[in-house]
Amino acid sequence: MEEAIEEVLKDKGYAILPKTMIAENGETLSLDQYFMKDGKFYFVEQKVRDDHDSTKKRGQLSNFESKIEVLIRKHSQNLTGIMYFIDPDLTKNKNYYQEELNKLEKFYNVKLYLFYGKELFDYLQCSSIWDDMLLWLNQWKDSLPELPEINFDTKPHESLKEIKDLEIRYWRKILENEKLWREGILKAMFKEGTTLRLLSKFFHEQNSFPYKILADLLDIRLEQFY
């Protein structure tokens, strides 16, 4: 989407500017979109969807402000900033972002916008491009081959035979990796947990201290997520 939007900007006559900047404290800042036209400068902070929790949404806004600070020194009030979420169906923090952007707009005396989905293309006066992009994405999706079944719980006993002899070090990494569990990756692969319960039983039956540790770790995960 970053590359596609950049092509739209070029087509509309905007000049694309280097997207990496160095702040006064030496921090490297990366802009998603940075462009100019008729002596005015624009930057876009672009995300897929507005579904951040309270910590991430504050971090998102802080990051946005740090870029305003750098750019306003270069362009003064000839600057426009845009916070953009591609998915228009998720607007979890819309009120929060709009209120905070209003405060920043008054403080820095620059124009700031919050856009979702098609709104950015409306602003760039090329609304039809958004509809074309949705059409192209749907056509691309329909052209993809059918994905294989990844639910190992469909045939749990067969799955157990396939995975039970995976080396201990790999099971340790899988079971200790919080991200795999918190983000639902393991839950997507073992939807009901049936195979994992069989695996737990297998671990408990092994006469080995590392397997006992694995069994305890797996039991904790089963209790947490199933």
C-alpha positions as CSV (number, residue, x, y, z in Angstrom):
1,M,0.0,0.0,0.0
2,E,2.9,2.4,0.7
3,E,4.2,1.8,-2.8
4,A,0.8,2.0,-4.4
5,I,0.0,5.3,-2.7
6,E,3.4,6.7,-3.7
7,E,2.5,5.9,-7.4
8,V,-0.8,7.7,-6.9
9,L,1.1,10.7,-5.5
10,K,3.5,10.8,-8.5
11,D,0.5,10.6,-10.9
12,K,-1.1,13.6,-9.1
13,G,2.1,15.7,-9.6
14,Y,3.6,15.4,-6.1
15,A,7.3,15.2,-5.7
16,I,8.4,12.3,-3.5
17,L,11.0,13.3,-0.9
18,P,13.5,11.1,1.0
19,K,11.7,9.3,3.8
20,T,14.5,9.0,6.4
21,M,15.3,11.9,8.7
22,I,17.6,12.4,11.7
23,A,16.2,14.1,14.8
24,E,18.2,16.6,16.9
25,N,18.8,13.8,19.5
26,G,20.3,11.6,16.7
27,E,17.3,9.4,16.4
28,T,16.6,8.1,12.9
29,L,13.0,8.7,11.9
30,S,11.3,7.0,9.0
31,L,8.3,8.5,7.2
32,D,5.7,6.3,5.5
33,Q,4.9,9.1,2.9
34,Y,6.7,12.4,2.4
35,F,6.0,14.6,-0.6
36,M,5.6,18.2,-1.8
37,K,3.7,20.2,-4.4
38,D,3.5,24.0,-5.0
39,G,5.8,24.8,-2.1
40,K,3.8,22.8,0.4
41,F,5.1,19.8,2.2
42,Y,3.1,16.7,3.4
43,F,3.8,13.6,5.5
44,V,1.7,10.6,6.2
45,E,1.9,8.2,9.1
46,Q,0.3,5.1,7.7
47,K,-1.0,2.0,9.5
48,V,-3.1,-0.9,8.4
49,R,-5.9,-0.6,11.1
50,D,-6.8,1.4,14.2
51,D,-6.9,-1.5,16.7
52,H,-4.2,-0.4,19.1
53,D,-4.4,-0.8,22.9
54,S,-4.0,2.1,25.2
55,T,-0.2,1.8,25.3
56,K,0.3,1.5,21.6
57,K,-2.1,4.3,20.7
58,R,-0.1,6.7,22.9
59,G,3.1,5.5,21.3
60,Q,1.6,6.0,17.9
61,L,0.8,9.6,18.7
62,S,4.1,10.3,20.3
63,N,5.9,9.0,17.2
64,F,3.7,11.2,15.0
65,E,4.5,14.3,17.1
66,S,8.3,13.6,17.0
67,K,8.1,13.8,13.2
68,I,6.1,17.1,13.3
69,E,8.9,18.5,15.5
70,V,11.6,17.7,13.0
71,L,9.6,18.7,9.9
72,I,8.3,22.0,11.2
73,R,11.9,23.2,11.7
74,K,12.4,22.5,8.0
75,H,9.2,23.8,6.6
76,S,7.6,26.0,9.2
77,Q,3.9,26.3,8.6
78,N,4.0,25.0,5.1
79,L,3.5,21.6,6.5
80,T,0.5,19.2,6.6
81,G,0.5,16.0,8.6
82,I,-1.8,13.0,8.0
83,M,-2.5,10.0,10.3
84,Y,-3.9,7.4,8.0
85,F,-5.4,3.9,8.7
86,I,-6.0,1.8,5.6
87,D,-8.9,-0.3,6.9
88,P,-12.0,1.9,7.3
89,D,-13.9,-0.7,9.3
90,L,-11.7,-0.5,12.4
91,T,-11.9,2.9,14.2
92,K,-11.2,1.8,17.8
93,N,-9.4,5.0,18.9
94,K,-10.8,7.5,16.4
95,N,-12.1,10.0,19.0
96,Y,-8.8,9.8,20.9
97,Y,-6.7,10.4,17.9
98,Q,-8.9,13.3,16.6
99,E,-8.9,15.0,20.0
100,E,-5.1,14.7,20.3
101,L,-4.5,15.8,16.7
102,N,-6.7,18.9,17.4
103,K,-4.4,19.8,20.3
104,L,-1.2,19.3,18.2
105,E,-2.7,21.3,15.4
106,K,-3.2,24.3,17.7
107,F,0.1,23.9,19.4
108,Y,2.3,23.7,16.3
109,N,0.0,25.8,14.1
110,V,0.0,23.2,11.3
111,K,-2.8,21.4,9.5
112,L,-3.3,17.9,10.7
113,Y,-5.8,15.3,9.4
114,L,-7.1,11.9,10.5
115,F,-8.2,9.7,7.6
116,Y,-9.5,6.1,7.2
117,G,-9.7,4.1,4.0
118,K,-11.1,6.2,1.1
119,E,-10.8,9.5,2.9
120,L,-7.1,9.9,2.0
121,F,-8.0,9.4,-1.7
122,D,-10.8,11.9,-1.4
123,Y,-8.3,14.4,0.0
124,L,-5.9,13.8,-2.9
125,Q,-8.9,14.2,-5.3
126,C,-8.6,10.8,-6.8
127,S,-11.5,8.9,-5.1
128,S,-11.9,6.4,-7.9
129,I,-8.4,5.0,-7.3
130,W,-9.6,3.6,-3.9
131,D,-12.5,1.7,-5.6
132,D,-10.1,0.4,-8.3
133,M,-7.7,-0.8,-5.6
134,L,-10.4,-2.7,-3.8
135,L,-11.4,-4.3,-7.1
136,W,-7.8,-5.3,-7.9
137,L,-7.3,-6.7,-4.4
138,N,-10.5,-8.8,-4.7
139,Q,-9.4,-10.1,-8.1
140,W,-6.0,-11.0,-6.7
141,K,-7.5,-12.7,-3.7
142,D,-9.8,-14.8,-6.0
143,S,-6.8,-15.8,-8.1
144,L,-4.9,-17.3,-5.2
145,P,-4.7,-21.1,-5.0
146,E,-6.7,-22.8,-2.2
147,L,-4.7,-22.8,1.0
148,P,-3.9,-26.2,2.6
149,E,-5.6,-27.2,5.9
150,I,-3.5,-26.0,8.9
151,N,-5.8,-27.2,11.7
152,F,-3.8,-30.1,13.3
153,D,-6.9,-30.9,15.4
154,T,-8.7,-32.3,12.3
155,K,-7.0,-35.7,12.8
156,P,-5.4,-35.3,16.2
157,H,-3.9,-38.9,16.5
158,E,-2.3,-38.6,13.1
159,S,-1.0,-35.2,13.9
160,L,0.5,-36.4,17.2
161,K,2.4,-39.0,15.3
162,E,3.8,-36.3,13.1
163,I,4.9,-33.9,15.8
164,K,5.6,-35.8,19.0
165,D,9.2,-36.6,18.0
166,L,10.1,-33.0,17.2
167,E,13.4,-32.3,19.0
168,I,13.1,-31.2,22.6
169,R,14.9,-27.9,22.0
170,Y,12.3,-26.9,19.4
171,W,9.4,-27.7,21.7
172,R,11.0,-25.7,24.4
173,K,11.2,-22.7,22.1
174,I,7.6,-23.1,21.0
175,L,6.2,-23.4,24.5
176,E,8.2,-20.6,25.9
177,N,7.5,-18.1,23.1
178,E,4.9,-15.8,24.4
179,K,4.2,-14.1,21.1
180,L,3.2,-17.4,19.4
181,W,0.5,-17.9,22.0
182,R,-0.6,-14.3,22.7
183,E,-1.0,-13.5,19.1
184,G,-3.1,-16.7,18.4
185,I,-0.6,-18.4,16.1
186,L,-0.7,-21.7,18.0
187,K,-4.4,-21.4,18.5
188,A,-4.9,-21.1,14.7
189,M,-2.9,-24.3,14.2
190,F,-4.5,-26.3,17.1
191,K,-8.0,-24.8,17.2
192,E,-9.6,-27.1,19.8
193,G,-6.4,-28.1,21.6
194,T,-7.1,-31.8,21.2
195,T,-3.7,-32.7,19.7
196,L,-1.9,-30.6,22.3
197,R,-3.6,-32.5,25.1
198,L,-2.5,-35.8,23.5
199,L,1.0,-34.3,23.3
200,S,0.9,-33.4,27.0
201,K,0.0,-37.0,27.8
202,F,2.9,-38.2,25.7
203,F,5.3,-35.8,27.4
204,H,4.1,-37.0,30.9
205,E,4.7,-40.6,29.9
206,Q,8.4,-40.0,29.0
207,N,11.0,-40.9,31.7
208,S,13.1,-37.8,31.2
209,F,13.4,-34.6,33.2
210,P,13.3,-32.3,30.1
211,Y,10.1,-33.9,29.0
212,K,8.6,-33.3,32.5
213,I,9.4,-29.6,32.1
214,L,7.8,-29.6,28.6
215,A,4.7,-31.3,30.0
216,D,4.4,-28.7,32.8
217,L,4.9,-25.8,30.3
218,L,2.3,-27.3,27.9
219,D,-0.2,-27.8,30.7
220,I,0.2,-24.1,31.6
221,R,-0.5,-23.1,28.0
222,L,-3.5,-25.4,27.8
223,E,-5.0,-23.8,30.9
224,Q,-4.2,-20.3,29.7
225,F,-5.5,-20.6,26.1
226,Y,-8.0,-23.4,26.1
